[in-house]
Amino acid sequence: MREINIGLLGCGTVGTGVAKILIESKDLIQSRIGATLNLKYIADIDLKTNRGIDFKDIKLTTDAFEPIGDPDIDIVVEMIGGEEIAKSIILKAIDHGKQVVTANKALLACQGNLLFKAAAEKGVDLAFEASVGGCIPIIKSIRESLVGNRIAAMVGILNGTCNYILSKITADGSRFEDALSEAQANGYAEADPTLDVEGIDTAHKLAILTSLAYGMEINFKDIYIEGISGITSLDIEFARQFGYNIKLLAISKNMGSMVESRVHPAMISFDNPLSNVKGTLNAITLTADAVGNILLYGHGAGMMPTASAVVGDLVDLARNLLTNSTARIPILSSPMNHIRNIPLTPIEKIRTHYYFRFSALDRPGVLSKITGILGKYEISIKSVHQKGRKTNSSVPLVMLTHLAEEADVIKALSEISLLNVVSDEPVLIRIEDENRQE
């Protein structure tokens, strides 16, 4: 029986999960592919920590390039993370003709165009299912199952840390800082949570998905990104009164000559399936011409769910090697000569519905001043609500709008913030509700 040799570079949380599956489920995998996936190498700077796995008969090294230089290694699994070192490792592996698996979404979002081109030119596979959505097979679905569809839109919850924090605030009215501290205590958030709570991690994933869905080069730098650190329990409670939950959404829409691609908190109605995705779970909806709407849902992170996706990629590449069919499926779903440079729509050009909250002085004529400015910029108000008790002579004044252009909204709110009857900066949250019309 043929043996497919694997070099695992990085044995942290997910790398340990990959090793665990390859060792403990070796016979199961062998029975399903008709070959042995042999974990020959593990490279890590820490070879002393007990990971609860017997690494006998596995070569251990602190040199990540050593397995790449071994002619017997068929597949390299990059689990080191970061950008520069990981990029060098993957490029070296490609140059040596190795098949590559990675879960490194930051690397792919920022350097993916370079890496994918190198792999295509060398005729090797670069698999990355675990880079987006953990164990949710979103990349395989786009590249294979939906290959006959024109994908019109994708909307997803792609960061478990943010979803946990927002779920916690929604459930018991916690402050953002307290919900974040609890997420860190439970291991759902890093000591430095910036990449998660500021939306950057979600944008990395959206950049990858947008490229796959629309046949375009990866464009992370032009994605609009806004995190959840400004979301308060007050706004979450107002949202609930209007029939909405607030989620950090990754939103992508194919507009033809341009693509919308943005990450920000948004209000979605209770009957939207994403509204009920709670805790650390991830989910994404796709809208396509042949299949209509699809929802994919599951654990987006964690040792074993992510390791499961990595092993799935390993099995795919092993099957390709067994049939001499490497590079059978284009890395970005389309051949490289069909990948286009499609510009992203600037956030100022999007049209959607909005929630505004103003801290307004409780005086006659305040409402007319605010609505007058909104009318000046052709922003039509659907409803106005004065909510809550007076705080420092101000009351929360909440408005929901009809469709408006972001550029007009920004101009109007900037002008309103200068009014002497408004005590704090206005709050803006976009409303993504497919059922709402003009």
C-alpha positions as CSV (number, residue, x, y, z in Angstrom):
1,M,0.0,0.0,0.0
2,R,1.3,3.4,-1.0
3,E,2.5,5.8,1.7
4,I,2.0,9.5,1.5
5,N,4.6,11.3,3.7
6,I,3.7,14.5,5.5
7,G,5.8,17.2,7.1
8,L,3.9,19.2,9.7
9,L,5.5,22.6,10.3
10,G,4.2,24.1,13.6
11,C,2.7,22.0,16.4
12,G,0.7,24.6,18.3
13,T,-3.0,24.3,19.1
14,V,-4.2,23.4,15.6
15,G,-1.0,21.6,14.6
16,T,-1.4,19.3,17.6
17,G,-5.0,18.6,16.5
18,V,-3.7,17.7,13.0
19,A,-1.1,15.3,14.5
20,K,-3.7,13.8,16.8
21,I,-6.1,13.0,13.9
22,L,-3.3,11.6,11.7
23,I,-2.0,9.4,14.4
24,E,-5.2,8.3,16.2
25,S,-7.4,7.9,13.0
26,K,-4.6,6.5,10.8
27,D,-6.4,3.3,10.1
28,L,-9.8,5.0,9.4
29,I,-8.2,7.4,6.9
30,Q,-6.3,4.5,5.3
31,S,-9.5,2.6,4.8
32,R,-11.1,5.6,3.1
33,I,-8.3,6.5,0.6
34,G,-6.5,3.2,0.1
35,A,-3.2,4.6,1.2
36,T,-1.4,5.5,4.4
37,L,-1.0,9.1,5.5
38,N,2.3,9.0,7.3
39,L,3.2,11.9,9.6
40,K,7.0,11.7,9.0
41,Y,8.1,15.1,10.3
42,I,7.1,17.6,13.0
43,A,8.9,20.9,13.0
44,D,8.4,23.2,16.0
45,I,10.5,25.5,18.1
46,D,9.1,23.8,21.2
47,L,9.8,20.0,21.2
48,K,9.6,19.6,25.0
49,T,6.0,20.4,25.9
50,N,3.9,17.3,26.4
51,R,1.1,17.5,23.9
52,G,-0.6,14.2,25.1
53,I,0.4,12.4,21.9
54,D,2.9,9.7,21.3
55,F,5.3,11.0,18.7
56,K,7.3,7.8,18.4
57,D,8.6,7.0,14.8
58,I,8.1,10.7,13.9
59,K,11.2,12.8,13.1
60,L,11.2,16.0,15.3
61,T,13.1,19.1,14.3
62,T,13.3,22.8,15.2
63,D,14.2,23.6,11.5
64,A,11.1,24.2,9.5
65,F,13.0,23.9,6.2
66,E,14.4,20.4,7.0
67,P,11.2,18.5,6.0
68,I,10.9,20.6,2.8
69,G,14.4,19.4,1.8
70,D,13.5,15.7,2.3
71,P,12.7,14.2,-1.1
72,D,10.4,11.7,0.6
73,I,8.0,14.3,1.9
74,D,4.9,14.6,-0.4
75,I,2.8,17.2,1.5
76,V,3.9,20.1,3.7
77,V,1.4,21.4,6.2
78,E,2.1,25.0,7.3
79,M,0.8,25.7,10.8
80,I,3.4,28.2,11.9
81,G,1.3,31.3,11.3
82,G,2.4,34.9,10.7
83,E,3.3,36.2,7.3
84,E,7.0,36.5,6.3
85,I,8.3,33.2,7.7
86,A,5.2,31.3,6.5
87,K,5.5,32.9,3.1
88,S,9.1,31.9,2.8
89,I,8.3,28.3,3.9
90,I,5.4,27.9,1.5
91,L,7.4,29.3,-1.5
92,K,10.3,27.0,-0.7
93,A,7.9,24.0,-0.5
94,I,6.3,25.0,-3.8
95,D,9.8,25.4,-5.4
96,H,10.6,21.8,-4.2
97,G,7.4,20.5,-5.8
98,K,5.6,19.8,-2.6
99,Q,1.9,19.9,-2.2
100,V,1.0,22.4,0.5
101,V,-1.8,22.8,3.1
102,T,-2.2,25.9,5.2
103,A,-4.8,27.5,7.5
104,N,-3.1,30.9,7.4
105,K,-5.8,33.3,6.4
106,A,-3.8,36.5,7.2
107,L,-1.0,35.3,4.9
108,L,-3.4,34.3,2.1
109,A,-5.3,37.6,2.4
110,C,-2.1,39.7,2.1
111,Q,0.2,37.4,0.0
112,G,-2.2,35.0,-1.6
113,N,-2.0,36.3,-5.2
114,L,1.8,35.7,-5.1
115,L,1.5,32.2,-3.5
116,F,-1.3,31.0,-5.7
117,K,0.5,32.1,-8.9
118,A,3.7,30.3,-7.8
119,A,1.7,27.1,-7.1
120,A,-0.1,27.3,-10.4
121,E,3.2,27.8,-12.3
122,K,4.8,24.9,-10.5
123,G,1.7,22.6,-11.0
124,V,1.3,21.9,-7.3
125,D,-1.8,22.2,-5.1
126,L,-2.1,24.8,-2.3
127,A,-5.1,23.9,-0.1
128,F,-6.6,26.2,2.5
129,E,-10.0,25.0,3.6
130,A,-9.2,25.7,7.3
131,S,-8.4,29.3,6.6
132,V,-12.1,30.3,6.6
133,G,-14.8,29.0,8.8
134,G,-12.9,26.3,10.6
135,C,-14.7,23.0,9.9
136,I,-17.4,24.7,7.7
137,P,-16.7,23.5,4.1
138,I,-17.2,26.9,2.6
139,I,-14.2,26.9,0.3
140,K,-14.9,23.4,-1.1
141,S,-18.5,24.4,-1.6
142,I,-17.6,27.4,-3.7
143,R,-14.8,25.7,-5.7
144,E,-16.6,22.5,-6.4
145,S,-20.3,22.1,-5.4
146,L,-21.3,25.6,-6.7
147,V,-19.0,25.7,-9.7
148,G,-22.0,25.9,-12.0
149,N,-23.5,28.9,-10.2
150,R,-23.2,32.6,-10.5
151,I,-22.8,33.7,-6.9
152,A,-24.6,37.0,-6.3
153,A,-23.9,37.6,-2.6
154,M,-22.3,36.2,0.6
155,V,-23.1,37.3,4.1
156,G,-21.5,35.7,7.1
157,I,-20.5,35.6,10.7
158,L,-16.9,34.6,10.5
159,N,-15.3,35.4,13.8
160,G,-16.3,33.4,16.9
161,T,-14.8,35.9,19.4
162,C,-16.9,38.7,18.1
163,N,-20.0,36.6,18.0
164,Y,-19.5,35.4,21.5
165,I,-19.0,39.0,22.8
166,L,-22.1,40.3,21.0
167,S,-24.1,37.2,22.1
168,K,-23.1,37.9,25.7
169,I,-24.0,41.6,25.6
170,T,-27.4,40.6,24.0
171,A,-28.1,38.0,26.6
172,D,-27.4,39.8,29.8
173,G,-26.6,43.5,28.9
174,S,-22.9,43.1,29.7
175,R,-20.5,46.0,28.9
176,F,-18.2,45.3,25.9
177,E,-15.2,45.3,28.2
178,D,-16.7,42.7,30.5
179,A,-17.8,40.4,27.7
180,L,-14.3,40.6,26.2
181,S,-12.7,39.7,29.5
182,E,-15.0,36.7,29.8
183,A,-14.1,35.7,26.3
184,Q,-10.5,35.9,27.2
185,A,-11.0,33.9,30.4
186,N,-12.7,31.2,28.4
187,G,-10.0,31.0,25.8
188,Y,-12.2,32.5,23.1
189,A,-10.2,35.6,22.7
190,E,-6.4,36.4,22.6
191,A,-4.6,38.5,25.1
192,D,-4.4,41.1,22.4
193,P,-7.9,40.8,20.7
194,T,-7.3,43.5,18.1
195,L,-7.4,41.3,15.0
196,D,-10.7,39.9,16.2
197,V,-12.7,42.7,17.7
198,E,-11.6,45.3,15.1
199,G,-12.9,43.1,12.3
200,I,-9.5,42.4,10.7
201,D,-9.6,38.6,11.0
202,T,-13.1,38.6,9.5
203,A,-11.8,40.8,6.6
204,H,-8.9,38.4,5.9
205,K,-11.5,35.6,5.5
206,L,-13.8,37.7,3.4
207,A,-10.9,38.6,1.0
208,I,-10.4,34.9,0.3
209,L,-14.0,34.1,-0.2
210,T,-14.6,37.1,-2.5
211,S,-11.8,36.0,-4.7
212,L,-13.1,32.4,-4.9
213,A,-16.7,33.5,-5.5
214,Y,-16.2,36.1,-8.2
215,G,-13.0,34.9,-10.0
216,M,-11.0,37.9,-8.9
217,E,-7.6,38.7,-7.4
218,I,-7.5,38.8,-3.6
219,N,-8.0,42.4,-2.5
220,F,-7.7,42.8,1.3
221,K,-6.5,46.4,1.4
222,D,-9.6,47.9,-0.1
223,I,-12.1,46.1,2.1
224,Y,-14.0,48.4,4.5
225,I,-13.4,47.3,8.1
226,E,-15.2,48.3,11.2
227,G,-15.1,46.4,14.5
228,I,-17.4,45.9,17.4
229,S,-15.7,47.9,20.2
230,G,-18.2,50.7,19.9
231,I,-21.3,48.6,20.2
232,T,-23.1,49.2,23.5
233,S,-25.9,47.3,25.3
234,L,-28.1,50.4,24.8
235,D,-27.9,50.0,21.0
236,I,-28.4,46.2,21.3
237,E,-31.5,46.7,23.4
238,F,-32.9,49.3,20.9
239,A,-32.2,46.9,18.1
240,R,-34.1,44.2,19.8
241,Q,-37.1,46.5,20.3
242,F,-37.2,47.0,16.5
243,G,-36.9,43.3,15.8
244,Y,-33.2,43.1,15.1
245,N,-30.0,41.5,16.6
246,I,-26.6,43.1,16.0
247,K,-23.9,40.9,14.5
248,L,-20.4,41.5,13.0
249,L,-21.0,40.7,9.4
250,A,-18.8,40.0,6.4
251,I,-20.8,41.2,3.4
252,S,-19.9,40.7,-0.2
253,K,-22.1,41.5,-3.3
254,N,-21.3,41.0,-6.9
255,M,-22.3,44.2,-8.6
256,G,-20.9,43.3,-12.0
257,S,-18.1,45.7,-12.8
258,M,-17.5,46.2,-9.1
259,V,-17.8,44.1,-5.9
260,E,-19.0,45.2,-2.5
261,S,-16.8,43.8,0.2
262,R,-17.2,45.2,3.8
263,V,-17.0,44.1,7.4
264,H,-18.9,45.9,10.1
265,P,-21.6,45.5,12.8
266,A,-25.1,45.4,11.3
267,M,-28.6,44.9,12.4
268,I,-30.4,41.8,11.0
269,S,-34.0,40.8,11.6
270,F,-34.9,38.0,14.0
271,D,-36.1,35.8,11.2
272,N,-32.8,36.0,9.4
273,P,-31.0,32.6,10.0
274,L,-27.8,34.4,10.9
275,S,-29.6,36.3,13.7
276,N,-29.8,33.1,15.8
277,V,-26.1,32.1,15.4
278,K,-24.9,32.4,18.9
279,G,-21.7,32.0,21.0
280,T,-18.5,31.1,19.1
281,L,-20.3,29.5,16.1
282,N,-19.8,30.8,12.6
283,A,-22.2,30.8,9.7
284,I,-22.4,32.1,6.1
285,T,-25.2,32.4,3.6
286,L,-24.6,32.3,-0.1
287,T,-27.1,33.5,-2.8
288,A,-26.6,32.0,-6.2
289,D,-28.6,31.8,-9.4
290,A,-29.2,28.0,-9.6
291,V,-29.4,27.0,-5.9
292,G,-30.9,30.1,-4.4
293,N,-29.9,30.6,-0.8
294,I,-27.6,28.3,1.2
295,L,-26.7,28.4,4.8
296,L,-23.5,26.8,6.1
297,Y,-23.1,26.7,9.9
298,G,-20.6,25.2,12.4
299,H,-17.5,25.8,14.6
300,G,-15.3,28.4,13.0
301,A,-12.2,27.8,15.2
302,G,-10.8,25.5,17.8
303,M,-8.2,22.8,17.8
304,M,-10.2,19.8,16.5
305,P,-12.7,21.5,14.1
306,T,-9.9,23.4,12.4
307,A,-7.7,20.3,12.4
308,S,-10.5,18.4,10.8
309,A,-10.5,20.8,7.9
310,V,-6.7,20.6,7.5
311,V,-6.9,16.8,7.4
312,G,-9.7,17.0,4.8
313,D,-7.3,19.0,2.6
314,L,-4.6,16.4,3.2
315,V,-6.9,13.6,2.1
316,D,-7.8,15.6,-1.1
317,L,-4.2,16.2,-2.0
318,A,-3.3,12.5,-1.2
319,R,-6.0,11.3,-3.5
320,N,-4.7,13.7,-6.2
321,L,-1.2,12.2,-5.8
322,L,-2.6,8.7,-6.0
323,T,-4.2,9.4,-9.3
324,N,-1.4,11.6,-10.7
325,S,-3.9,14.5,-10.9
326,T,-2.4,17.3,-8.9
327,A,-3.6,20.8,-9.7
328,R,-6.8,19.2,-11.0
329,I,-9.0,21.9,-9.4
330,P,-7.8,25.5,-9.9
331,I,-6.7,27.0,-6.6
332,L,-9.1,30.0,-7.0
333,S,-11.8,27.9,-8.7
334,S,-10.9,29.4,-12.1
335,P,-7.6,29.1,-14.0
336,M,-5.2,31.9,-13.3
337,N,-5.6,33.4,-16.7
338,H,-9.3,33.9,-15.9
339,I,-8.7,35.7,-12.6
340,R,-9.6,39.4,-13.0
341,N,-8.7,42.5,-11.1
342,I,-12.2,43.7,-10.1
343,P,-12.3,46.9,-8.0
344,L,-14.2,47.1,-4.7
345,T,-17.0,49.6,-4.2
346,P,-15.9,52.3,-1.8
347,I,-18.0,52.3,1.3
348,E,-19.2,55.9,0.5
349,K,-21.0,54.5,-2.5
350,I,-23.0,51.7,-0.8
351,R,-26.8,52.1,-0.3
352,T,-28.4,50.5,2.7
353,H,-30.7,51.3,5.6
354,Y,-29.4,52.9,8.8
355,Y,-30.0,53.2,12.5
356,F,-29.0,56.5,14.1
357,R,-28.9,57.3,17.8
358,F,-28.4,60.9,18.9
359,S,-27.9,62.2,22.5
360,A,-30.2,65.2,22.1
361,L,-31.1,67.9,24.5
362,D,-34.7,67.7,25.6
363,R,-35.8,71.0,24.1
364,P,-38.4,72.1,21.6
365,G,-37.2,72.3,18.0
366,V,-34.3,69.7,18.4
367,L,-36.0,67.1,16.2
368,S,-36.7,69.6,13.4
369,K,-33.0,70.7,13.3
370,I,-31.8,67.1,13.0
371,T,-34.4,66.0,10.5
372,G,-33.8,69.2,8.5
373,I,-30.1,68.3,8.0
374,L,-31.0,64.7,7.1
375,G,-33.5,66.0,4.6
376,K,-30.9,68.3,3.1
377,Y,-28.9,65.2,2.2
378,E,-32.0,63.3,0.9
379,I,-32.0,60.9,3.8
380,S,-35.6,59.7,4.3
381,I,-36.6,58.8,7.9
382,K,-38.8,55.7,8.3
383,S,-39.4,56.1,12.0
384,V,-38.4,58.3,15.0
385,H,-38.3,57.1,18.6
386,Q,-37.4,59.0,21.8
387,K,-36.2,56.2,24.1
388,G,-35.0,56.0,27.7
389,R,-34.5,58.4,30.5
390,K,-32.8,61.8,30.5
391,T,-29.0,61.7,31.1
392,N,-27.3,65.0,31.7
393,S,-30.2,66.8,30.2
394,S,-30.0,64.6,27.0
395,V,-32.3,61.9,25.8
396,P,-31.6,59.1,23.3
397,L,-33.2,60.0,20.0
398,V,-33.4,57.0,17.7
399,M,-34.1,57.0,13.9
400,L,-34.4,54.3,11.3
401,T,-34.0,55.3,7.7
402,H,-35.1,54.2,4.3
403,L,-32.3,53.4,1.7
404,A,-29.6,56.0,1.7
405,E,-26.1,56.5,0.3
406,E,-23.3,56.2,2.8
407,A,-21.6,59.4,1.5
408,D,-24.8,61.4,2.3
409,V,-25.1,59.8,5.7
410,I,-21.5,60.7,6.7
411,K,-22.0,64.3,5.6
412,A,-25.3,64.6,7.4
413,L,-24.0,63.1,10.7
414,S,-20.9,65.3,10.6
415,E,-23.1,68.3,10.3
416,I,-25.5,67.1,13.0
417,S,-22.6,66.5,15.4
418,L,-21.8,70.2,15.3
419,L,-25.2,71.2,16.6
420,N,-25.3,72.6,20.1
421,V,-28.3,70.5,20.9
422,V,-26.4,67.2,20.4
423,S,-24.2,66.3,23.3
424,D,-22.3,63.3,21.9
425,E,-21.1,61.9,18.6
426,P,-24.0,60.3,16.7
427,V,-24.1,56.5,16.6
428,L,-24.5,54.8,13.2
429,I,-25.3,51.1,12.6
430,R,-26.1,49.8,9.2
431,I,-29.2,47.6,8.8
432,E,-28.9,44.6,6.5
433,D,-32.5,43.4,5.9
434,E,-33.3,41.8,2.6
435,N,-37.0,42.2,3.3
436,R,-37.0,45.9,3.7
437,Q,-37.7,48.1,0.7
438,E,-37.3,51.8,0.0
